[in-house]
């Protein structure tokens, strides 16, 4: 009889110990799910298409007293346009795409867009090796909208990228890769689908 009580007491204590270990394990997992938040590199937050890209910037963004956001040419190159560059001889910031050729004159606040000249209300800031472009004036080139406050800026692209998919047989199209069935459409016969 005493032996049975001892065995039951040991089982009970081992179960309680196991339960405590599981509770500790679950609470540490829940705490770490949120992850650690990174310190921001700069005081100004830049959000592009609902994603905070402040830590991806190479140069400090600048917001003037009229709430105009300025980004360096290098940062604009990383965010919006791989083809943008600064021409030292002409003192112009130039970008080209399939449909547009744009040149921002650093000295005269003029934007030449497909041979049309537009006078800009705010100009490019030239700090020797770094030129800062007013994001509000990029709307003519990149079709973007921006909203700026003293400490943050929200930039959203008005472009929607479309992909044409040609199917040759009955196919189920997935929105995202993975095991779960996130099918956006099932095609029963060959056709072009635009997303």
C-alpha positions in Angstrom: 0.0 0.0 0.0 2.8 2.5 0.9 4.6 1.5 -2.2 1.6 2.3 -4.4 1.3 5.7 -2.8 5.0 6.4 -3.4 4.6 5.4 -7.1 1.5 7.6 -7.6 3.2 10.5 -5.8 6.2 10.2 -8.2 4.0 10.0 -11.2 2.1 13.1 -10.0 5.3 15.1 -9.4 6.7 14.1 -12.8 3.5 15.2 -14.5 3.5 18.5 -12.7 7.2 19.0 -13.6 6.4 18.2 -17.3 3.4 20.6 -17.2 5.6 23.4 -15.9 8.2 22.8 -18.5 5.6 22.9 -21.3 4.1 26.2 -19.9 7.6 27.8 -19.9 8.2 26.5 -23.4 4.9 27.9 -24.7 5.3 31.3 -23.1 8.9 31.7 -24.6 7.6 30.7 -28.0 4.7 33.2 -27.8 7.1 36.0 -26.7 9.4 35.3 -29.7 6.7 35.2 -32.3 6.6 39.0 -32.6 10.3 39.1 -33.1 12.6 41.9 -32.1 12.0 45.3 -33.6 14.9 46.8 -35.3 16.0 50.3 -34.4 15.4 52.7 -37.2 18.5 54.0 -38.9 17.0 57.6 -39.3 14.5 59.7 -37.4 12.3 60.1 -40.5 10.2 57.0 -41.4 9.7 56.3 -45.1 6.9 53.9 -46.1 6.6 52.8 -49.7 3.6 50.6 -50.7 2.8 49.7 -47.1 6.4 48.7 -46.3 8.8 50.6 -44.0 12.0 51.0 -46.1 13.8 53.5 -43.7 16.5 51.0 -42.9 17.2 50.2 -46.6 18.1 53.8 -47.3 21.8 54.7 -47.8 21.5 58.4 -47.1 19.4 60.4 -44.6 16.0 61.5 -46.0 15.3 65.2 -45.6 11.9 66.9 -45.0 12.0 70.6 -45.3 9.7 73.2 -43.5 7.0 72.9 -46.3 6.8 69.1 -45.7 8.6 68.2 -49.0 10.5 64.9 -48.8 13.9 64.7 -50.4 15.6 61.4 -51.2 19.1 61.0 -52.6 19.6 59.8 -56.2 21.2 56.6 -54.9 18.1 55.8 -52.8 15.7 56.6 -55.6 17.8 54.3 -57.7 17.3 51.5 -55.1 13.6 52.1 -54.6 12.1 53.2 -57.9 14.4 53.2 -60.8 17.6 51.3 -61.6 18.3 53.5 -64.6 18.5 56.9 -62.9 21.9 58.6 -62.8 23.6 62.0 -62.4 25.4 63.6 -65.4 28.2 65.6 -64.1 28.8 67.6 -67.3 25.3 68.8 -67.8 24.3 68.9 -64.1 21.2 66.9 -64.8 19.6 63.8 -63.2 18.6 61.6 -66.1 16.3 58.5 -66.2 15.0 56.6 -69.1 12.3 53.9 -69.5 10.4 52.3 -72.3 8.0 55.2 -72.6 9.6 58.2 -70.8 12.9 60.1 -70.9 13.2 62.5 -68.0 16.0 65.0 -67.1 15.9 67.1 -63.9 18.1 70.2 -64.2 19.8 70.7 -60.9 20.6 74.4 -61.5 17.3 75.7 -62.9 14.5 73.6 -61.4 13.3 72.4 -64.8 12.0 68.9 -65.6 12.4 67.8 -69.2 9.9 65.0 -69.7 9.7 63.5 -73.2 10.8 66.9 -74.7 8.3 68.9 -72.7 9.7 71.4 -70.1 8.0 71.7 -66.7 9.1 74.4 -64.2 9.2 72.8 -60.7 8.1 74.7 -57.6 10.9 73.0 -55.6 14.3 72.0 -57.0 17.0 69.4 -56.5 19.3 69.9 -53.5 23.0 69.5 -54.5 25.4 68.5 -51.8 28.6 67.9 -53.8 28.5 64.1 -54.4 24.9 63.7 -53.3 21.9 65.1 -55.0 18.5 65.0 -53.3 15.4 64.9 -55.4 12.0 66.2 -54.1 9.7 63.1 -54.1 6.6 65.3 -54.7 8.0 66.1 -58.2 8.7 62.4 -59.0 4.9 61.9 -59.5 5.3 63.1 -63.1 8.0 60.4 -63.8 7.0 57.4 -61.7 3.3 57.8 -61.3 3.4 57.9 -57.5 1.6 59.8 -54.7 3.2 61.0 -51.5 2.0 62.3 -48.2 4.6 63.9 -45.9 4.5 65.0 -42.3 7.4 66.3 -40.1 8.7 62.9 -39.2 7.3 60.5 -41.8 6.4 60.1 -45.4 4.1 57.6 -47.2 4.7 56.9 -50.9 2.4 54.8 -52.9 2.8 53.6 -56.5 -0.2 54.0 -58.7 1.1 51.4 -61.1 -0.3 48.0 -61.0 1.9 45.4 -62.5 0.0 43.0 -64.8 1.3 39.6 -65.8 -0.1 37.7 -68.8 -0.2 34.0 -68.3 -1.0 31.7 -71.2 -2.5 28.3 -70.2 -2.5 25.3 -72.6 -4.6 22.9 -70.6 -6.8 22.8 -67.5 -4.7 24.6 -64.9 -5.2 25.9 -61.4 -3.4 29.2 -60.8 -2.0 30.0 -57.4 -1.6 33.5 -56.0 1.3 32.5 -53.7 3.6 29.5 -53.7 3.2 27.0 -50.9 1.4 23.9 -49.8 -1.9 25.6 -48.9 -4.4 25.9 -51.7 -4.5 29.6 -52.4 -6.0 29.3 -55.9 -7.2 32.4 -57.5 -8.7 30.8 -60.6 -9.1 27.4 -62.3 -8.8 27.5 -66.1 -10.8 24.9 -67.9 -9.6 25.6 -71.4 -6.5 27.3 -73.0 -6.6 31.1 -72.8 -4.7 34.2 -71.7 -5.2 35.4 -68.1 -4.2 38.8 -66.9 -3.3 39.4 -63.3 
